[in-house]
Amino acid sequence: MSADASATRRAWVNLASVIGTITVNALANIIPFNGQNTGQISDRFRVYFVPAGYVFAIWGIIYLAWLLFCVYQLLPVNRGKSRFAALGYWFAASGAFNSLWLVCWHYNQFTLSLVVMLALLTTLIISYRRLAVGRTPSGVIERWCVDAPFGLYLGWISVATIANAADVLWLNGWDAWGIAPQVWTAIMLGVATALGAVMVWRRRDVIFPLVLVWAFVGIADRQSGRFALPDADLVIQAAWTAAGASLLLAVAAVVLRLRSAPATRP
């Protein structure tokens, strides 16, 4: 098979994966799978690292970002780009794990759902690295069609992985080595913020820390409202602090990009 034919096939497989994943996500809540929607299941877990329901609207933006990427890489002028060849089928694999996670979650296979979530996170890290996000010289359009969608998706799944782990640990009665769950949540917020700092420093990624801002504000909001868990003051303060720090990281990423723009402009 010629290189052009391989590139075309990869591009169509990516699009098929996106259409399939969006369809499964929609059906999971329309049918819904096992008679329960995704949010209802999440509300069962008494953990602090869960954002308010409206925060999950980010999936609509993620779906649009997927489609934007697929259209861009399907254009004949773009199919032969080396970064897409390096990506291979890893993005398509992430779609399969995304769909499988929903099946596990809706059918109450929560420990297995965490294993699948970790597999999904791994495929996205590999995709992000193979696309050399933040390190490949590209124009504005390519950054919005390739770098931004993967920063958005990876950022959200990074947060979702922490939340999924918190759910499974709570379900299995983990005593957190005697440390209060509010303290653990504050620690996890700090870890996630530190991860955002790494992405800004190493990749100049603006989108990743903005996703963290959105998630952290949602956590603070949830613990301030009618779904708040007892003694949530520490979590609220930590979430707002992490959101502010992540916003500053996003600004820093913009500054770093502007400073390096002459060297990276194609």
VOBA-1610 file (N, C-alpha, C; in pm, whole numbers, padded with zeros to 5 digits, always signed):
BEGIN
Met+00084-00119+00000Met+00000+00000+00000Met+00088+00125+00000Ser+00056+00220-00087Ser+00135+00342-00097Ser+00118+00426+00028Ala+00212+00520+00047Ala+00207+00608+00163Ala+00081+00693+00161Asp+00041+00736+00040Asp-00079+00818+00028Asp-00204+00739+00065Ala-00209+00614+00022Ala-00324+00529+00053Ala-00330+00502+00203Ser-00215+00480+00266Ser-00210+00456+00410Ser-00258+00578+00487Ala-00214+00696+00441Ala-00254+00820+00507Ala-00405+00841+00495Thr-00458+00811+00377Thr-00603+00826+00355Thr-00680+00731+00444Arg-00633+00607+00453Arg-00702+00509+00537Arg-00699+00551+00683Arg-00584+00599+00732Arg-00575+00643+00871Arg-00673+00758+00898Ala-00681+00849+00803Ala-00768+00964+00821Ala-00914+00921+00833Trp-00956+00827+00749Trp-01094+00781+00752Trp-01122+00696+00876Val-01024+00620+00920Val-01040+00542+01043Val-01060+00636+01162Asn-00983+00744+01166Asn-01001+00843+01272Asn-01142+00902+01272Leu-01192+00935+01154Leu-01327+00991+01145Leu-01431+00888+01189Ala-01414+00763+01143Ala-01509+00658+01182Ala-01508+00638+01334Ser-01388+00646+01393Ser-01376+00631+01538Ser-01450+00742+01611Val-01436+00863+01563Val-01502+00978+01625Val-01654+00965+01615Ile-01703+00931+01497Ile-01848+00916+01478Ile-01901+00805+01569Gly-01828+00694+01575Gly-01870+00584+01660Gly-01871+00620+01807Thr-01768+00692+01851Thr-01757+00728+01992Thr-01866+00828+02031Ile-01891+00927+01947Ile-01998+01023+01975Ile-02133+00952+01980Thr-02154+00858+01891Thr-02280+00782+01889Thr-02299+00704+02018Val-02194+00635+02063Val-02202+00556+02186Val-02228+00649+02306Asn-02157+00762+02311Asn-02178+00857+02420Asn-02321+00908+02423Ala-02378+00934+02306Ala-02517+00982+02300Ala-02614+00873+02344Leu-02597+00753+02290Leu-02689+00644+02323Leu-02682+00605+02470Ala-02562+00618+02530Ala-02546+00581+02671Ala-02642+00658+02760Asn-02675+00782+02719Asn-02764+00864+02800Asn-02904+00878+02742Ile-02920+00848+02614Ile-03052+00854+02552Ile-03132+00729+02584Ile-03067+00611+02576Ile-03140+00486+02598Ile-03196+00476+02741Pro-03127+00500+02850Pro-02981+00497+02867Pro-02933+00354+02894Phe-02802+00334+02885Phe-02746+00202+02913Phe-02779+00162+03057Asn-02826+00041+03074Asn-02856-00017+03206Asn-02953+00069+03286Gly-03032+00151+03214Gly-03136+00228+03280Gly-03088+00343+03366Gln-02965+00389+03345Gln-02914+00500+03426Gln-02819+00584+03343Asn-02826+00715+03361Asn-02736+00800+03283Asn-02605+00823+03357Thr-02509+00877+03287Thr-02373+00890+03341Thr-02369+00976+03466Gly-02441+01086+03466Gly-02440+01176+03580Gly-02503+01115+03704Gln-02612+01040+03685Gln-02678+00975+03799Gln-02583+00879+03870Ile-02503+00808+03793Ile-02408+00715+03853Ile-02303+00792+03931Ser-02252+00899+03873Ser-02149+00980+03939Ser-02197+01035+04072Asp-02325+01073+04078Asp-02380+01133+04200Asp-02387+01034+04316Arg-02372+00906+04288Arg-02378+00805+04394Arg-02253+00807+04482Phe-02143+00855+04426Phe-02016+00850+04497Phe-01998+00974+04583Arg-01971+00952+04710Arg-01954+01063+04804Arg-01807+01100+04811Val-01761+01158+04702Val-01622+01202+04694Val-01620+01351+04662Tyr-01512+01415+04702Tyr-01501+01561+04686Tyr-01450+01601+04548Phe-01376+01511+04482Phe-01315+01548+04353Phe-01412+01521+04238Val-01527+01586+04244Val-01629+01575+04139Val-01683+01714+04113Pro-01681+01761+03988Pro-01732+01896+03960Pro-01884+01899+03947Ala-01938+02018+03947Ala-02082+02036+03927Ala-02124+01982+03790Gly-02250+01944+03780Gly-02299+01879+03659Gly-02276+01957+03531Tyr-02290+02089+03535Tyr-02277+02168+03414Tyr-02136+02161+03354Val-02037+02127+03437Val-01899+02121+03389Val-01883+02014+03279Phe-01967+01910+03285Phe-01956+01802+03187Phe-02003+01844+03048Ala-02056+01966+03037Ala-02090+02020+02905Ala-01965+02036+02819Ile-01848+02026+02881Ile-01723+02035+02805Ile-01716+01926+02699Trp-01790+01817+02720Trp-01788+01710+02620Trp-01838+01759+02484Gly-01931+01853+02484Gly-01978+01908+02357Gly-01865+01976+02282Ile-01780+02049+02354Ile-01664+02115+02293Ile-01563+02011+02246Ile-01545+01905+02327Ile-01451+01799+02289Ile-01497+01732+02160Tyr-01628+01704+02149Tyr-01679+01642+02026Tyr-01651+01730+01904Leu-01677+01860+01919Leu-01651+01952+01808Leu-01502+01955+01774Ala-01418+01950+01877Ala-01273+01950+01854Ala-01230+01825+01780Trp-01287+01709+01815Trp-01258+01585+01743Trp-01291+01600+01594Leu-01410+01652+01567Leu-01454+01666+01428Leu-01367+01765+01353Leu-01328+01872+01420Leu-01239+01971+01359Leu-01107+01905+01319Phe-01051+01827+01410Phe-00927+01755+01380Phe-00946+01660+01263Cys-01056+01585+01263Cys-01078+01486+01157Cys-01091+01552+01020Val-01165+01662+01015Val-01179+01734+00887Val-01044+01785+00841Tyr-00966+01840+00933Tyr-00836+01895+00897Tyr-00743+01787+00842Gln-00735+01672+00910Gln-00642+01569+00866Gln-00694+01491+00744Leu-00822+01511+00710Leu-00876+01448+00589Leu-00847+01529+00462Leu-00819+01657+00478Leu-00791+01740+00361Leu-00670+01685+00287Pro-00678+01670+00156Pro-00567+01611+00079Pro-00432+01678+00105Val-00431+01808+00127Val-00306+01879+00148Val-00242+01843+00282Asn-00322+01788+00375Asn-00271+01760+00509Asn-00245+01612+00536Arg-00301+01524+00456Arg-00294+01380+00486Arg-00152+01327+00496Gly-00063+01382+00418Gly+00073+01329+00415Gly+00166+01387+00520Lys+00113+01469+00610Lys+00200+01531+00710Lys+00261+01425+00801Ser+00387+01444+00832Ser+00460+01344+00909Ser+00403+01324+01049Arg+00348+01428+01108Arg+00295+01413+01244Arg+00172+01324+01246Phe+00096+01322+01136Phe-00020+01233+01130Phe+00023+01089+01108Ala+00130+01071+01031Ala+00185+00936+01014Ala+00238+00885+01148Ala+00301+00973+01226Ala+00353+00934+01357Ala+00239+00899+01453Leu+00127+00969+01439Leu+00012+00942+01525Leu-00042+00801+01503Gly-00041+00757+01379Gly-00090+00624+01349Gly-00236+00608+01389Tyr-00266+00498+01459Tyr-00404+00467+01498Tyr-00427+00487+01648Trp-00338+00560+01714Trp-00353+00579+01858Trp-00477+00661+01893Phe-00507+00761+01813Phe-00628+00841+01840Phe-00753+00756+01821Ala-00755+00674+01718Ala-00868+00585+01696Ala-00884+00488+01813Ala-00772+00441+01866Ala-00776+00350+01981Ala-00837+00419+02103Ser-00810+00549+02118Ser-00867+00621+02231Ser-01020+00623+02224Gly-01073+00628+02103Gly-01218+00624+02085Gly-01276+00492+02132Ala-01207+00382+02103Ala-01254+00251+02147Ala-01256+00242+02299Phe-01151+00292+02363Phe-01146+00289+02509Phe-01250+00382+02571Asn-01275+00495+02506Asn-01377+00588+02553Asn-01514+00519+02557Ser-01547+00451+02449Ser-01675+00380+02442Ser-01682+00266+02542Leu-01573+00191+02555Leu-01569+00079+02649Leu-01585+00129+02793Trp-01527+00244+02823Trp-01541+00300+02958Trp-01688+00324+02990Leu-01763+00377+02896Leu-01904+00404+02920Leu-01981+00275+02951Val-01950+00169+02879Val-02016+00041+02904Val-01984-00008+03046Cys-01857-00002+03084Cys-01816-00043+03218Cys-01885+00041+03325Trp-01889+00172+03304Trp-01946+00265+03401Trp-02095+00242+03419His-02166+00230+03308His-02312+00215+03315His-02354+00079+03370Tyr-02269-00020+03353Tyr-02303-00153+03405Tyr-02232-00182+03537Asn-02193-00071+03606Asn-02143-00077+03743Asn-02015-00159+03760Gln-01936-00166+03654Gln-01806-00232+03664Gln-01701-00124+03690Phe-01702-00070+03811Phe-01627+00051+03839Phe-01476+00030+03844Thr-01433-00079+03902Thr-01289-00106+03905Thr-01236-00127+03764Leu-01311-00201+03684Leu-01272-00221+03544Leu-01275-00088+03468Ser-01368-00001+03505Ser-01376+00130+03437Ser-01248+00210+03459Leu-01188+00195+03578Leu-01063+00267+03607Leu-00949+00211+03522Val-00947+00080+03506Val-00844+00018+03419Val-00858+00071+03277Val-00982+00078+03228Val-01007+00128+03092Val-00972+00276+03083Met-01004+00352+03187Met-00970+00495+03187Met-00819+00515+03179Leu-00744+00434+03252Leu-00598+00445+03246Leu-00547+00410+03107Ala-00611+00312+03041Ala-00573+00277+02903Ala-00604+00394+02810Leu-00719+00458+02831Leu-00756+00575+02751Leu-00656+00687+02771Leu-00621+00714+02896Leu-00523+00819+02925Leu-00389+00788+02858Thr-00350+00662+02860Thr-00223+00622+02798Thr-00225+00648+02648Thr-00335+00612+02580Thr-00342+00636+02435Thr-00335+00784+02403Leu-00392+00867+02490Leu-00390+01011+02466Leu-00251+01071+02490Ile-00182+01021+02592Ile-00046+01067+02615Ile+00042+01031+02496Ile+00027+00909+02448Ile+00105+00867+02331Ile+00069+00951+02209Ser-00060+00976+02189Ser-00104+01059+02075Ser-00045+01199+02084Tyr-00053+01256+02203Tyr-00002+01392+02228Tyr+00147+01399+02196Arg+00221+01298+02241Arg+00365+01296+02218Arg+00398+01272+02072Arg+00328+01182+02008Arg+00357+01150+01868Arg+00324+01267+01775Leu+00223+01344+01813Leu+00191+01464+01735Leu+00285+01580+01767Ala+00368+01560+01871Ala+00463+01663+01914Ala+00391+01796+01936Val+00280+01788+02011Val+00201+01908+02040Val+00288+02009+02113Gly+00285+02132+02064Gly+00363+02239+02124Gly+00508+02242+02081Arg+00549+02143+02004Arg+00688+02138+01961Arg+00702+02134+01809Thr+00590+02117+01740Thr+00593+02115+01594Thr+00562+02254+01540Pro+00651+02314+01462Pro+00622+02444+01402Pro+00493+02436+01319Ser+00399+02522+01348Ser+00270+02517+01278Ser+00206+02655+01278Gly+00117+02674+01183Gly+00043+02799+01175Gly-00075+02799+01270Val-00147+02911+01271Val-00259+02927+01363Val-00367+02822+01339Ile-00399+02796+01213Ile-00506+02700+01181Ile-00470+02561+01231Glu-00347+02519+01206Glu-00307+02385+01250Glu-00304+02376+01403Arg-00264+02482+01469Arg-00264+02476+01616Arg-00405+02458+01670Trp-00504+02526+01606Trp-00641+02514+01652Trp-00705+02381+01612Cys-00658+02325+01503Cys-00719+02201+01453Cys-00650+02075+01504Val-00528+02087+01552Val-00454+01969+01597Val-00410+01985+01744Asp-00331+02085+01773Asp-00277+02100+01908Asp-00388+02124+02011Ala-00478+02217+01982Ala-00583+02251+02078Ala-00676+02134+02109Pro-00725+02059+02009Pro-00811+01945+02042Pro-00744+01841+02132Phe-00616+01815+02109Phe-00550+01713+02190Phe-00515+01765+02329Gly-00484+01895+02341Gly-00465+01953+02474Gly-00593+01952+02554Leu-00705+01980+02487Leu-00836+01980+02550Leu-00873+01840+02599Tyr-00860+01743+02510Tyr-00899+01605+02541Tyr-00810+01546+02650Leu-00679+01565+02638Leu-00587+01512+02737Leu-00609+01578+02873Gly-00634+01709+02873Gly-00658+01779+02999Gly-00780+01725+03071Trp-00888+01706+02997Trp-01011+01658+03060Trp-00998+01514+03109Ile-00936+01428+03030Ile-00921+01289+03071Ile-00825+01277+03189Ser-00729+01367+03199Ser-00641+01368+03316Ser-00722+01394+03443Val-00813+01493+03436Val-00901+01522+03550Val-00995+01405+03575Ala-01052+01350+03468Ala-01146+01239+03482Ala-01081+01116+03544Thr-00955+01094+03514Thr-00884+00979+03571Thr-00872+00992+03722Ile-00839+01112+03769Ile-00830+01134+03914Ile-00967+01112+03979Ala-01072+01164+03916Ala-01207+01147+03970Ala-01248+01000+03971Asn-01217+00929+03864Asn-01249+00786+03854Asn-01178+00707+03963Ala-01050+00739+03985Ala-00973+00672+04090Ala-01032+00700+04228Ala-01073+00825+04251Ala-01134+00861+04380Ala-01263+00783+04402Asp-01343+00767+04296Asp-01467+00690+04306Asp-01440+00545+04345Val-01344+00484+04277Val-01314+00342+04301Val-01258+00322+04442Leu-01171+00412+04485Leu-01115+00400+04619Leu-01223+00415+04726Trp-01314+00510+04706Trp-01424+00528+04800Trp-01513+00404+04803Leu-01543+00350+04685Leu-01629+00233+04675Leu-01569+00113+04748Asn-01438+00102+04744Asn-01371-00011+04807Asn-01332+00015+04952Gly-01379+00127+05006Gly-01361+00155+05147Gly-01218+00186+05189Trp-01140+00243+05097Trp-01002+00277+05130Trp-00999+00381+05242Asp-00917+00357+05342Asp-00915+00449+05457Asp-00819+00565+05439Ala-00753+00574+05325Ala-00662+00685+05293Ala-00551+00699+05395Trp-00509+00584+05454Trp-00403+00584+05555Trp-00435+00677+05671Gly-00564+00694+05696Gly-00605+00777+05808Gly-00611+00925+05778Ile-00578+00963+05656Ile-00581+01105+05617Ile-00722+01142+05574Ala-00771+01255+05616Ala-00907+01299+05584Ala-00926+01312+05433Pro-01043+01274+05382Pro-01067+01284+05238Pro-01055+01426+05184Gln-01088+01525+05270Gln-01075+01664+05226Gln-00928+01697+05199Val-00840+01645+05283Val-00697+01669+05266Val-00647+01600+05140Trp-00693+01476+05120Trp-00652+01404+04998Trp-00698+01479+04873Thr-00819+01533+04879Thr-00869+01607+04763Thr-00782+01730+04736Ala-00745+01801+04843Ala-00657+01917+04826Ala-00523+01876+04767Ile-00472+01761+04809Ile-00345+01711+04754Ile-00360+01681+04605Met-00470+01616+04568Met-00493+01582+04427Met-00511+01707+04341Leu-00573+01809+04398Leu-00585+01936+04326Leu-00447+01996+04301Gly-00361+01984+04401Gly-00224+02032+04385Gly-00147+01953+04281Val-00166+01822+04282Val-00098+01737+04183Val-00143+01772+04042Ala-00274+01789+04024Ala-00327+01823+03892Ala-00274+01959+03846Thr-00265+02054+03938Thr-00211+02187+03903Thr-00064+02176+03864Ala+00011+02094+03937Ala+00152+02074+03904Ala+00167+02012+03766Leu+00076+01920+03732Leu+00078+01861+03598Leu+00055+01968+03493Gly-00039+02061+03522Gly-00062+02172+03431Gly+00063+02258+03413Ala+00138+02278+03522Ala+00262+02356+03514Ala+00364+02287+03425Val+00371+02154+03434Val+00463+02078+03349Val+00425+02094+03202Met+00296+02088+03173Met+00250+02100+03034Met+00279+02240+02978Val+00267+02339+03064Val+00298+02476+03020Val+00447+02492+02997Trp+00527+02444+03087Trp+00671+02461+03078Trp+00730+02384+02960Arg+00685+02260+02943Arg+00744+02175+02841Arg+00680+02188+02704Arg+00550+02223+02701Arg+00477+02224+02574Arg+00414+02358+02538Arg+00421+02454+02628Arg+00357+02584+02604Arg+00208+02566+02575Asp+00146+02467+02641Asp+00007+02434+02615Asp-00085+02528+02693Val-00164+02606+02621Val-00257+02701+02683Val-00387+02632+02722Ile-00432+02539+02639Ile-00562+02477+02659Ile-00564+02387+02782Phe-00460+02310+02803Phe-00457+02215+02915Phe-00487+02283+03049Pro-00417+02390+03087Pro-00449+02455+03215Pro-00587+02520+03218Leu-00638+02563+03103Leu-00773+02619+03101Leu-00878+02512+03132Val-00853+02390+03087Val-00942+02279+03123Val-00941+02258+03274Leu-00823+02269+03334Leu-00812+02255+03479Leu-00892+02365+03550Val-00883+02487+03499Val-00959+02597+03558Val-01108+02563+03560Trp-01157+02517+03447Trp-01300+02483+03433Trp-01340+02373+03533Ala-01258+02269+03543Ala-01288+02158+03632Ala-01281+02200+03779Phe-01179+02278+03814Phe-01160+02317+03954Phe-01269+02413+04001Val-01310+02505+03915Val-01421+02594+03950Val-01547+02511+03974Gly-01565+02408+03890Gly-01680+02319+03906Gly-01678+02243+04037Ile-01559+02201+04080Ile-01547+02132+04209Ile-01582+02226+04324Ala-01529+02347+04319Ala-01560+02446+04423Ala-01709+02477+04426Asp-01769+02489+04309Asp-01911+02522+04299Asp-01997+02409+04355Arg-01962+02285+04321Arg-02039+02171+04371Arg-02035+02164+04523Gln-01917+02185+04580Gln-01903+02175+04725Gln-01956+02299+04798Ser-02005+02396+04722Ser-02066+02516+04781Ser-02218+02511+04769Gly-02270+02412+04696Gly-02413+02404+04669Gly-02485+02292+04742Arg-02598+02251+04687Arg-02683+02153+04756Arg-02625+02012+04754Phe-02525+01988+04667Phe-02462+01856+04664Phe-02334+01851+04748Ala-02311+01956+04826Ala-02189+01964+04905Ala-02182+01852+05008Leu-02062+01801+05028Leu-02036+01702+05131Leu-01998+01774+05261Pro-02004+01705+05374Pro-01974+01772+05502Pro-01832+01826+05510Asp-01817+01936+05579Asp-01685+01995+05608Asp-01603+02015+05481Ala-01664+02080+05383Ala-01599+02096+05253Ala-01520+02225+05239Asp-01506+02301+05345Asp-01440+02432+05334Asp-01298+02421+05278Leu-01222+02323+05325Leu-01085+02307+05276Leu-01084+02276+05127Val-01175+02192+05084Val-01183+02156+04942Val-01218+02278+04858Ile-01314+02355+04905Ile-01355+02476+04832Ile-01237+02572+04817Gln-01167+02597+04927Gln-01052+02688+04922Gln-00942+02635+04832Ala-00915+02504+04843Ala-00810+02444+04760Ala-00848+02447+04612Ala-00976+02424+04583Ala-01021+02424+04443Ala-01010+02564+04382Trp-01051+02666+04458Trp-01040+02803+04407Trp-00893+02843+04389Thr-00810+02802+04482Thr-00666+02832+04472Thr-00606+02764+04349Ala-00642+02637+04329Ala-00591+02563+04214Ala-00642+02623+04083Ala-00767+02669+04083Ala-00822+02732+03963Ala-00748+02861+03931Gly-00721+02942+04034Gly-00646+03066+04012Gly-00505+03040+03963Ala-00439+02940+04022Ala-00304+02906+03979Ala-00302+02855+03836Ser-00402+02777+03800Ser-00409+02723+03663Ser-00435+02833+03562Leu-00516+02931+03601Leu-00540+03046+03512Leu-00410+03122+03488Leu-00333+03141+03592Leu-00203+03208+03578Leu-00110+03124+03488Leu-00119+02993+03498Leu-00038+02907+03412Leu-00077+02925+03266Ala-00208+02937+03240Ala-00253+02959+03102Ala-00199+03090+03047Val-00201+03194+03131Val-00145+03324+03089Val+00004+03309+03063Ala+00073+03236+03149Ala+00217+03215+03131Ala+00245+03142+03000Ala+00158+03047+02965Ala+00176+02974+02839Ala+00163+03067+02719Val+00068+03161+02727Val+00052+03257+02619Val+00177+03343+02605Val+00228+03389+02719Val+00348+03473+02718Val+00467+03396+02660Leu+00484+03273+02702Leu+00594+03191+02652Leu+00581+03166+02502Arg+00459+03146+02456Arg+00437+03126+02312Arg+00472+03251+02233Leu+00430+03365+02285Leu+00458+03491+02215Leu+00608+03518+02208Arg+00678+03485+02315Arg+00823+03506+02316Arg+00896+03415+02218Ser+00843+03293+02202Ser+00909+03197+02113Ser+00854+03198+01972Ala+00752+03282+01947Ala+00685+03283+01816Ala+00781+03304+01699Pro+00876+03397+01703Pro+00965+03416+01587Pro+01044+03291+01554Ala+01076+03211+01655Ala+01157+03091+01630Ala+01075+02975+01579Thr+00942+02975+01605Thr+00861+02860+01568Thr+00770+02887+01450Arg+00761+03013+01409Arg+00670+03043+01298Arg+00722+02978+01171Pro+00635+02901+01098Pro+00681+02835+00976Pro+00716+02933+00864
//
